[in-house]
Amino acid sequence: MTRTAKPMAGGDRTDCATEATEAFVAHRNLLFTVAYEMLGSAADAEDVLQETWLRWVKVDLGQVRDQRAYLVRITTRRSLDRLRAVRRRKEAYVGPWLPEPLLTAPDVAEDAELAESVSMALMLVLETLSPTERAVFVLREAFDVGYDEIAAAVGKSPAAVRQIAHRARRHVDARRPRQVASPSQTRAALESFHRAIETRDLRGLLDVLAPEVVLIGDGGGVKQAVQRPVTGAEKVARMIVGGLGKAQIVLTSEPTVINGNPALLLRVDGELDGVIAVRVEDALITGLYYVRNPEKLTRIASEIPLTLR
């Protein structure tokens, strides 16, 4: 039975506020990662954290057995509400939608489990799940949250959550990369791609692109980008080389780490133009994800700390 909270003296209120602040700060990176994996947007994730904080400071901490679990529960509920709202916004989005890329610290790349869970390839797969399926999958597979706790977060029974988790896992497994490429394999493929686009080398591009490669561009209606995915090495390579040949620009690219995985920053005439993330399987690029929407390029100026624990 939940105890009735007693009125607190001034000192008690100060102590509780301090404890609430310390707990929130201690778990902030985790909460941001949860919200980002559910939403694919750092801006929306930050809004969710603000909503989580406002809810958290009203909680009677004397009734909370596990502060981390309680904070994750609040974040999940706020993320679910926002996910349902932004789905309508995405339906009106101009052209293909890609997750907002994050510049991540080296320790994210060194954590294979974390790097895969926030990779552009997997984040796109998560877009094909329903909001509840996505929440259950993210909490169970990425953060190893127990079924009972997930049930409390999503408002379902533990038995229903188990079924949802099984269905979501099967759905994701059928669409995720067959095998996760190592960082060195991804870097090697990206270096070959890098050299090919800087030299407009059609043969070099064809050598590093898988026959079934898919190119997805996100300009958000602000910058020009392909309006639908382009499939096939020949089509993708000729589009890239042809487009670079027509444009009278100076294109430079530099390696970086985006969402825990090797990627490229592209600059046109010295100005940031976009981010290219890749999906690599069997040493070949099977997915190219080019984010040009300026509104999604604000999180690559400084590293974003992410964590699963």
C-alpha positions in Angstrom: 0.0 0.0 0.0 1.3 3.4 -0.9 2.1 5.6 2.1 0.6 9.0 2.4 3.3 11.6 2.1 3.8 13.8 5.2 4.3 17.5 4.9 8.0 18.3 4.7 9.8 21.0 6.7 11.9 23.5 4.7 15.1 21.5 5.3 13.5 18.3 4.2 12.2 19.9 1.0 15.7 21.2 0.2 17.2 17.7 0.9 14.7 16.1 -1.4 15.3 18.7 -4.2 19.0 18.0 -3.9 18.5 14.3 -4.0 16.2 14.6 -7.0 18.7 16.8 -8.9 21.6 14.4 -8.2 19.6 11.4 -9.3 18.5 13.1 -12.5 22.0 14.3 -13.4 23.5 10.9 -12.6 21.1 9.2 -15.1 20.7 12.0 -17.6 22.9 10.4 -20.3 20.9 7.1 -20.0 17.6 8.9 -20.2 18.7 10.9 -23.2 19.8 7.6 -24.9 16.4 6.0 -24.2 14.5 8.9 -25.6 16.7 9.3 -28.6 16.5 5.6 -29.5 12.7 5.8 -29.3 12.4 9.1 -31.2 15.4 9.3 -33.6 15.6 13.0 -32.8 17.9 14.7 -30.4 15.7 17.8 -30.2 12.6 15.7 -29.3 14.7 13.7 -26.8 15.8 16.9 -25.1 12.2 18.0 -24.8 11.3 14.6 -23.3 14.1 15.1 -20.7 12.7 18.4 -19.8 9.2 16.9 -19.3 10.8 14.0 -17.3 12.5 16.5 -15.0 9.3 18.4 -14.4 7.5 15.2 -13.5 10.4 13.9 -11.4 10.7 16.9 -9.1 7.1 16.3 -8.1 7.7 12.7 -7.1 7.8 11.7 -3.4 11.2 10.1 -3.4 10.3 8.3 -0.2 8.0 6.1 -2.2 10.6 5.3 -4.9 12.6 2.0 -4.4 14.6 2.3 -7.6 15.3 5.8 -8.8 16.9 4.7 -12.1 14.0 2.5 -13.0 11.5 5.2 -12.1 13.2 7.8 -14.2 13.4 5.4 -17.2 9.6 4.7 -16.7 8.8 8.5 -16.9 11.1 9.0 -19.9 9.5 6.1 -21.7 6.0 7.3 -21.1 6.9 10.8 -22.3 8.7 9.4 -25.3 5.7 7.3 -26.2 3.4 10.3 -26.1 5.8 12.3 -28.3 6.4 9.4 -30.7 2.7 9.2 -31.4 2.6 12.9 -32.0 5.7 13.1 -34.3 4.4 10.2 -36.4 1.8 12.6 -37.7 4.5 15.2 -38.3 6.6 12.7 -40.2 3.7 11.9 -42.6 3.9 15.5 -43.8 7.7 15.5 -44.1 9.1 16.4 -47.5 11.0 13.4 -48.9 12.6 10.5 -47.0 13.1 10.9 -43.3 16.3 10.0 -41.6 17.2 10.1 -37.9 19.0 13.1 -36.6 22.8 12.3 -36.6 24.8 12.7 -33.5 28.5 13.3 -33.1 29.5 10.7 -30.6 32.5 10.2 -28.3 35.1 7.4 -29.0 33.8 5.3 -26.1 30.5 4.9 -28.0 32.3 3.4 -31.0 34.2 1.1 -28.7 31.0 -0.3 -27.2 29.7 -2.6 -30.0 26.3 -3.1 -28.4 25.7 0.6 -28.0 27.1 1.5 -31.4 24.7 -0.9 -33.1 21.7 0.2 -31.1 22.1 3.8 -32.2 23.4 3.1 -35.7 21.5 4.8 -38.5 20.7 1.4 -40.1 19.0 0.1 -36.9 17.3 3.4 -36.1 15.7 3.2 -39.6 14.5 -0.3 -38.9 13.0 0.9 -35.6 10.9 3.4 -37.6 8.9 0.4 -39.0 7.7 -0.6 -35.6 4.6 0.7 -33.9 5.2 3.1 -30.9 4.6 0.4 -28.3 6.6 -2.2 -30.2 9.5 0.3 -30.4 9.4 1.1 -26.8 9.3 -2.5 -25.8 12.1 -3.5 -28.2 14.4 -0.6 -27.1 13.9 -1.2 -23.4 14.3 -4.9 -23.6 17.0 -5.4 -26.3 19.1 -2.3 -25.8 18.7 -1.5 -22.1 17.9 -5.0 -20.7 14.9 -3.8 -18.7 12.8 -6.5 -17.1 9.4 -7.4 -18.5 7.6 -6.3 -15.3 9.2 -2.8 -15.5 8.5 -2.5 -19.2 4.9 -3.4 -18.5 4.6 -0.6 -16.0 6.2 1.9 -18.4 4.0 1.0 -21.4 0.8 0.2 -19.6 0.6 -3.4 -20.6 0.6 -6.7 -18.8 4.0 -8.6 -18.5 2.5 -11.4 -20.6 1.5 -8.9 -23.3 4.9 -7.3 -23.2 6.6 -10.7 -23.8 4.5 -11.2 -26.9 5.2 -7.7 -28.2 8.9 -8.1 -27.5 8.9 -11.4 -29.4 7.0 -9.9 -32.4 9.2 -6.8 -32.5 12.4 -8.8 -32.3 11.4 -11.0 -35.1 10.4 -8.0 -37.2 13.7 -6.2 -36.5 15.9 -9.4 -37.1 14.3 -9.8 -40.5 15.4 -6.3 -41.5 18.6 -5.5 -39.6 22.1 -6.2 -41.2 22.8 -9.9 -41.4 26.0 -9.4 -39.5 27.4 -6.3 -37.9 30.6 -5.0 -39.6 33.5 -4.2 -37.3 34.6 -0.5 -37.0 37.7 -1.4 -39.1 35.6 -3.0 -41.8 33.3 0.0 -41.9 36.2 2.5 -42.0 37.9 0.6 -44.9 34.7 0.6 -46.9 34.1 4.3 -46.1 37.7 5.2 -47.0 37.2 3.6 -50.5 34.0 5.5 -50.9 35.7 8.7 -49.7 38.4 8.3 -52.3 36.0 7.5 -55.1 33.7 10.5 -54.6 36.6 12.9 -54.3 38.1 11.7 -57.5 34.7 11.1 -59.3 35.8 7.5 -59.8 32.9 5.5 -61.1 34.8 2.2 -61.1 35.9 2.8 -57.6 32.4 3.4 -56.4 31.1 0.3 -58.1 33.8 -1.7 -56.4 32.7 -0.7 -52.9 28.9 -0.6 -53.3 27.0 -3.8 -52.9 24.8 -4.7 -55.9 21.6 -4.1 -53.7 22.9 -0.9 -52.1 20.2 1.7 -51.2 20.8 5.4 -51.1 18.5 7.5 -48.9 18.7 11.3 -48.8 17.1 13.7 -46.3 16.9 17.3 -47.2 13.7 18.0 -45.3 12.4 20.2 -48.2 15.2 22.7 -47.3 18.1 21.2 -49.3 17.8 19.2 -52.5 17.9 15.4 -51.9 16.6 12.3 -53.7 12.8 12.2 -53.2 12.7 8.4 -52.8 15.3 5.7 -52.1 17.6 4.8 -55.0 18.5 1.1 -55.3 21.3 -0.6 -57.1 25.0 0.0 -57.4 24.9 1.2 -61.0 22.1 3.7 -60.4 23.6 5.0 -57.1 27.2 5.3 -58.5 26.1 7.0 -61.7 23.8 9.4 -59.8 26.7 10.4 -57.4 29.3 10.8 -60.1 26.9 12.5 -62.5 25.7 14.9 -59.9 29.3 15.8 -58.8 30.3 16.3 -62.5 27.5 18.7 -63.2 28.0 20.8 -60.0 30.7 23.4 -60.2 31.7 23.0 -56.6 34.7 22.1 -54.4 33.7 19.0 -52.5 35.7 17.9 -49.5 34.9 15.1 -47.0 36.4 14.2 -43.7 36.0 11.1 -41.5 34.1 11.4 -38.3 32.1 9.2 -35.9 28.3 9.6 -36.1 26.0 7.5 -33.9 28.9 5.5 -32.7 29.9 4.4 -36.3 32.4 5.7 -38.9 30.8 8.3 -41.2 31.8 11.3 -43.4 31.2 15.0 -43.0 30.8 16.6 -46.5 31.6 20.2 -47.1 30.8 22.2 -50.3 33.0 25.2 -50.9 34.1 25.0 -47.3 30.6 25.0 -45.8 29.0 22.0 -44.1 26.7 20.3 -46.5 25.7 17.1 -44.8 26.6 13.8 -43.1 26.9 10.4 -44.8 26.4 7.3 -42.6 26.8 3.8 -44.1 25.7 0.3 -43.5 28.4 -2.2 -44.4 28.0 -6.0 -44.8 30.7 -8.4 -46.2 33.0 -5.4 -46.7 30.6 -3.7 -49.1 28.3 -0.7 -48.5 24.7 -1.8 -48.5 23.2 1.4 -47.2 24.0 5.1 -47.7 22.3 7.6 -45.5 22.8 11.3 -46.5 21.4 13.9 -44.1 21.4 17.4 -45.6 18.5 19.0 -43.7 20.2 21.8 -41.8 17.8 21.5 -38.9 19.3 18.0 -38.3 22.9 19.0 -38.4 23.1 21.0 -35.2 24.3 18.1 -33.0 27.6 17.4 -34.9 29.5 20.4 -33.5 30.1 18.7 -30.1 30.1 15.1 -28.9 26.9 13.8 -27.4 27.4 11.3 -24.5 25.3 8.1 -24.8 25.1 5.1 -22.6 23.0 1.9 -22.1 23.6 1.7 -18.4 
